[in-house]
């Protein structure tokens, strides 16, 4: 998809989070590592955000990766993109961090 995402997964996306409709997982999707092409769907994805509140984060830039650190207490994901997709030694910039705490019913939170 050449884009980065964080989305909480619920049993029923048409209902608010509750005891009968909890968050059952969180999805972390990283952008392409080497493609210089964007998804071409950036405007469509941005316009759909308001209809998809379970999507907590979206960034349409290509050329990056997600670094995940897991331990008994949480899952921590840092999203990175290259400063330049044309230079093989380009520095990377962290653009977002998200955390899911073990046992928390809240899903992903900015970290």
Secondary structure, DSSP 8 states (H G I E B T S, - for coil): --SEEEEEEES-TTS--BTTB-EEEEEEE---SS-----S-HHHHHHHGGG-TTEEEEE---SEEEEEEE-SSEEEEEEEEES-SS-TT--EEEEEEEEEETT-TT--EE-
